[in-house]
Amino acid sequence: MTNAYEKAERLRQLPPYLFVEIDKAKRKLLAEGQDVIDLGVGDPDLPTPPHIVAALKQAVDDPANHRYSFTEGIKELREAIARWYDRRFGVALDPNTEVLPLLGSKEGLAHFPLAVCNPGDAALVPQPAYPPYRSGALFAGAEVVPLPLLEENGFFPDLGAVSQKAARRAKVMFLNYPNNPTAAVAQTQQLQEALDFAKEFGCAVAYDNTYSEVAYEGYKPVSFLQLPEAKSLGVEFHSLSKTYNMTGWRIGWACGNAVLIAALNQLKSNVDSGIFQPVQYAGIAALEGDQAPLEQALRTYQQRRDLFVEGLTKAGWQVAAPKASLYIWTRVPTKEPSIAFATRVLQQARVVIAPGVGFGPSGEGYVRLSLTVPTERIQEAINRLSKSL
Ligand SMILES: *Cc1c(COP(=O)(O)O)cnc(C)c1O
C-alpha cells in the first residue's frame, strides 16, 4: 500500500538521528537478556526528594488543581522563582513580566525561535549541542549558523569567527553553560564578550542554565543575567529536572527580558495551557524546601565522577574531572570515529556511551559518559571497558 501523505519539509531538514544503530543494537542485546550498562543518557537515577513528592500529593487532592492552569503559571510559582533568583544570583526579576514557567526547559528552548525569528533570520547555535536549539531554529525557518565549540577555546564559541553577514542577520544566539555535552563551564569574561556581540548585532541571547546547580567542589555556576544590562536582550532557561531529579515531571522556566518573555508566552498560549498545577506546587516545594537532598546528590555524582576519572585514566584514557554537569566528555581513546568506537564498546563490553558526533560534527573525536548510574555499575563499566580495549 502506498502512503498518501508525506511528512512536512521541516521535519526532513532535521539531521539524521545518529544514535539509531546504537539504540537498535542496545535493544537487541537487552532482548537477549544481556546485562547492558547505559552511560548514554543524562537522566538522574536518584529519586525526586520526598518533600517534593508530598507537595504534589497534597495538591492533587484539591479539585481546584484539576482544571486548566494558566500558560504563565500560578503567581505563587513565579514569585518563588523570582525569590530563588535573588537568593541564588542576586538578580531581581519581576515575577509578573520577567518569569515564565515552562513544561520543561526543552519545551521553551525549542519554541523560543518560533517566538523571535522570522524566516531567513539567522540563529547562532553551538555545536556540539543539546539538539532542540537547532530543531527549534529550523522549525522557525531560520538559517542555523553553527558556533563550533572547540577544546582549544575552552568549548566556548569564537564569536570573532562569525561572518559579518551572519552576525547582522542573527536574531538569536544559544549558549549553554555548564555545557551539555562538553561539561565546560563559562567565565564571566566570556559571557561578557557574548553579551557585547549580541548588543552590537541586536540579537537575543537564549542562555540554557539547566545545570546551574549541578556543580562540584563548591563551584557555583553564574547566571548570564548577572551581567549588567544582560536583561536588555537575554533570556535564561532553567529546569528542575537535573537539580531535583524531576525529569519526568516536566517543569522549568524562562526568565529575563520582558519583551522576549511576553513573545514566548504569547506563542505558548496558542500551544499549551500551562503546567498541571500540582506539579507547580511541587516546584515551589523544590525551590523553597530542604536543599539537603540536592547536596547529597552532588556528593554522589562527585564520587561517581572521581571513580570514572581514576578508572578510565588507569585504562589509558585522557579524562579531566568536570567542574559541573552530569557528564564526562573525553577524547575517543583509539583512532576510531566516535560512532565506530561506541558501537564496538557496546558489542564487546555491553556498555552504551554517546558518540560525540551525535551532538554535531564538531563533536567528532569525543564521547560522552553520563554520571547517572550507581558506583557499582560504573566500576563494572570501567572493568569491562579496560578489558575490551
Ligand atoms: C536535560 C537538558 C535540558 C532539558 O531539561 P527539561 O527541563 O527536562 O526539558 C535542557 N538543556 C540541556 C542542556 C539539558 O541537558
Ligand as a Chemical Component Dictionary entry (heavy atoms), coordinates in Angstrom:
data_LIG
# 
_chem_comp.id                   LIG 
_chem_comp.type                 NON-POLYMER 
_chem_comp.pdbx_formal_charge   0 
_chem_comp.three_letter_code    LIG 
# 
loop_
_chem_comp_atom.comp_id 
_chem_comp_atom.atom_id 
_chem_comp_atom.alt_atom_id 
_chem_comp_atom.type_symbol 
_chem_comp_atom.charge 
_chem_comp_atom.model_Cartn_x 
_chem_comp_atom.model_Cartn_y 
_chem_comp_atom.model_Cartn_z 
_chem_comp_atom.pdbx_ordinal 
LIG C1 C1 C 0 18.347 17.947 30.132 1  
LIG C2 C2 C 0 18.574 19.224 29.427 2  
LIG C3 C3 C 0 17.522 20.127 29.207 3  
LIG C4 C4 C 0 16.068 19.740 29.374 4  
LIG O1 O1 O 0 15.545 19.837 30.573 5  
LIG P1 P1 P 0 13.978 19.698 30.780 6  
LIG O2 O2 O 0 13.677 20.798 31.717 7  
LIG O3 O3 O 0 13.786 18.335 31.369 8  
LIG O4 O4 O 0 13.279 19.844 29.482 9  
LIG C5 C5 C 0 17.802 21.362 28.657 10 
LIG N1 N1 N 0 19.054 21.693 28.307 11 
LIG C6 C6 C 0 20.073 20.840 28.461 12 
LIG C7 C7 C 0 21.427 21.266 28.036 13 
LIG C8 C8 C 0 19.862 19.581 29.017 14 
LIG O5 O5 O 0 20.888 18.739 29.131 15 
# 
loop_
_chem_comp_bond.comp_id 
_chem_comp_bond.atom_id_1 
_chem_comp_bond.atom_id_2 
_chem_comp_bond.value_order 
_chem_comp_bond.pdbx_ordinal 
LIG C1 C2 SING 1  
LIG C2 C3 SING 2  
LIG C2 C8 DOUB 3  
LIG C3 C4 SING 4  
LIG C3 C5 DOUB 5  
LIG C4 O1 SING 6  
LIG O1 P1 SING 7  
LIG P1 O2 DOUB 8  
LIG P1 O3 SING 9  
LIG P1 O4 SING 10 
LIG C5 N1 SING 11 
LIG N1 C6 DOUB 12 
LIG C6 C7 SING 13 
LIG C6 C8 SING 14 
LIG C8 O5 SING 15 
# 
